[in-house]
Every structure is written in structure tokens, then in C-alpha cells.
């Protein structure tokens, strides 16, 4: 039995969850299927990877600027970190060897504020849903 057998959800289910949820908050705004899939994969990776991963598997960052900006705003300059994130994507595009990946990295650099905003909206919706379920399902007398 592998460690993956202990997960309550699979990586595919996690990716599908974030893909569908990001699609919901994105509406019909200017973005491609590939951008949506890429951003969903970043969130899925973050959700499925420990921040204290051992050897052989890269650990995930302890926070994502767009997704957790409400929690980080009082301690950090979110706009500064967003500029750094966009510059990382720009550098990845510039130095990338795979043309398709470099193109996606350039798109992410250019649209970083848009995707940051969408991840922020998704995080807010998920927090609101969590509050709703905690009040109505876990404590029916609170409603």
C-alpha cells in the first residue's frame, strides 16, 4: 500500500474540484482552457502536497499570494509579492526551452493580477461555504 492509498481524494479529483471552481469564478472573462487548467493544477498541487515534504518530492509553498491574501494582507505587502510572482513567470518564460510552456509562463506573467484576483474570489467563496456548512450541517441549532 502506498501513501497515496491513504488519501480521501485522488489528485485527479482535487484537480477537477479546483478546475470547476475556478471556472465558476472566472465566468466568461478573457482566459483560455489551458490557463484555467494550469491555475487549477497549481491549487491542486498546493492542496495535495505537504509543506514539510521529505526527499524526492518538492514541498509546496506555505502560502499562495492570490488564494491567501486576506490572511496575509495585514502582515505583508501583497502587491509587492504579486509583482515578484509575475516576474518569476516572466523569467520562466524567457529562459524556458519548451515553447508551449514558455508561452504559458509569459501568459501567466502578463495575466498574474487577473489570476490572483480569481484565486482570491475562489478562496472567499470557499470560506463562505465553510461557514455555511459549519452552521447548518454541523450545528443545525445555530440556523
C-alpha positions as CSV (number, residue, x, y, z in Angstrom):
1,X,0.0,0.0,0.0
2,X,1.4,3.4,-1.0
3,X,0.9,6.7,0.9
4,X,-1.5,7.7,-1.9
5,X,-3.8,4.9,-0.9
6,X,-4.5,6.8,2.4
7,X,-5.8,10.0,0.7
8,X,-9.5,10.5,0.9
9,X,-9.4,12.1,-2.5
10,X,-7.2,11.5,-5.5
11,X,-5.1,14.1,-7.3
12,X,-7.4,13.9,-10.2
13,X,-10.5,14.7,-8.1
14,X,-8.6,17.6,-6.5
15,X,-7.6,18.9,-9.9
16,X,-11.2,18.6,-11.1
17,X,-12.5,20.4,-8.0
18,X,-10.3,23.4,-8.5
19,X,-10.8,23.4,-12.2
20,X,-14.6,23.5,-11.8
21,X,-14.5,26.1,-9.0
22,X,-12.0,28.4,-10.9
23,X,-14.2,28.1,-13.9
24,X,-17.2,29.2,-11.8
25,X,-15.4,32.3,-10.5
26,X,-13.9,33.1,-13.9
27,X,-17.1,33.3,-15.8
28,X,-16.6,34.1,-19.5
29,X,-13.7,36.6,-18.9
30,X,-10.6,36.6,-21.1
31,X,-8.8,33.3,-20.4
32,X,-8.2,30.0,-22.1
33,X,-8.8,26.5,-21.1
34,X,-5.1,26.0,-20.7
35,X,-4.8,28.9,-18.3
36,X,-7.7,27.6,-16.3
37,X,-6.2,24.1,-16.2
38,X,-2.7,25.4,-15.3
39,X,-4.1,27.5,-12.4
40,X,-6.2,24.6,-11.2
41,X,-3.1,22.4,-11.2
42,X,-1.2,24.9,-9.1
43,X,-4.0,25.0,-6.5
44,X,-4.4,21.2,-6.6
45,X,-0.7,20.7,-6.1
46,X,-0.8,23.1,-3.2
47,X,-3.7,21.3,-1.6
48,X,-2.2,17.8,-2.1
49,X,1.4,18.5,-1.1
50,X,2.7,18.9,2.4
51,X,4.7,22.0,3.2
52,X,7.1,19.6,5.0
53,X,7.6,17.1,2.2
54,X,10.6,14.8,2.5
55,X,13.1,13.9,-0.1
56,X,12.1,13.1,-3.6
57,X,9.1,15.3,-3.8
58,X,9.3,19.1,-3.8
59,X,7.5,20.8,-0.9
60,X,4.7,23.3,-1.6
61,X,5.0,26.9,-0.6
62,X,3.4,27.7,2.8
63,X,1.1,30.3,1.1
64,X,-0.2,31.4,-2.3
65,X,-0.5,35.2,-2.7
66,X,-3.8,35.2,-4.5
67,X,-5.5,32.4,-2.6
68,X,-4.5,33.5,0.9
69,X,-4.2,37.3,0.5
70,X,-6.9,38.1,3.1
71,X,-4.9,36.2,5.7
72,X,-1.6,37.7,4.6
73,X,-2.5,41.3,3.9
74,X,-2.1,42.5,7.5
75,X,1.5,41.3,7.6
76,X,2.7,41.6,4.0
77,X,2.6,43.9,1.0
78,X,0.5,41.7,-1.3
79,X,1.2,43.9,-4.4
80,X,4.9,43.6,-3.9
81,X,4.7,39.8,-3.7
82,X,2.4,39.7,-6.7
83,X,5.0,41.7,-8.7
84,X,7.6,39.2,-7.7
85,X,5.4,36.3,-8.7
86,X,4.7,37.9,-12.1
87,X,8.5,38.5,-12.6
88,X,9.2,34.8,-11.8
89,X,6.7,33.7,-14.5
90,X,8.4,36.2,-16.9
91,X,11.8,34.8,-16.2
92,X,10.5,31.2,-16.6
93,X,9.1,32.3,-20.0
94,X,12.4,33.9,-21.0
95,X,14.6,31.0,-20.0
96,X,12.3,28.1,-20.8
97,X,13.2,25.7,-23.6
98,X,9.8,24.3,-24.3
99,X,7.9,26.8,-26.5
100,X,4.4,25.8,-25.2
101,X,5.4,26.0,-21.6
102,X,7.3,29.3,-22.2
103,X,4.2,30.7,-23.8
104,X,2.1,29.7,-20.8
105,X,4.6,31.2,-18.4
106,X,4.5,34.5,-20.4
107,X,0.7,34.5,-20.3
108,X,0.8,33.9,-16.6
109,X,3.3,36.8,-16.1
110,X,1.0,39.1,-18.1
111,X,-2.2,38.0,-16.5
112,X,-0.9,37.5,-13.0
113,X,-3.2,40.1,-11.5
114,X,-6.2,38.6,-13.2
115,X,-5.5,35.1,-11.8
116,X,-4.5,36.5,-8.4
117,X,-8.0,38.1,-8.3
118,X,-9.7,34.9,-9.4
119,X,-7.9,32.8,-6.8
120,X,-8.9,35.4,-4.2
121,X,-12.6,35.2,-5.2
122,X,-12.4,31.4,-5.0
123,X,-10.9,31.5,-1.5
124,X,-13.6,33.9,-0.4
125,X,-16.3,31.6,-1.8
126,X,-14.8,28.5,-0.1
127,X,-14.6,30.3,3.2
128,X,-18.2,31.4,2.9
129,X,-19.3,27.9,2.1
130,X,-17.3,26.5,5.0
131,X,-19.1,28.9,7.4
132,X,-22.4,27.9,5.9
133,X,-21.8,24.2,6.3
134,X,-20.4,24.6,9.8
135,X,-23.5,26.5,10.8
136,X,-26.2,24.5,9.1
137,X,-24.8,20.9,8.9
138,X,-22.5,20.6,11.9
139,X,-24.7,22.7,14.2
140,X,-28.3,22.7,13.0
141,X,-29.5,24.6,16.1
142,X,-27.4,27.6,15.0
143,X,-29.5,28.3,12.0
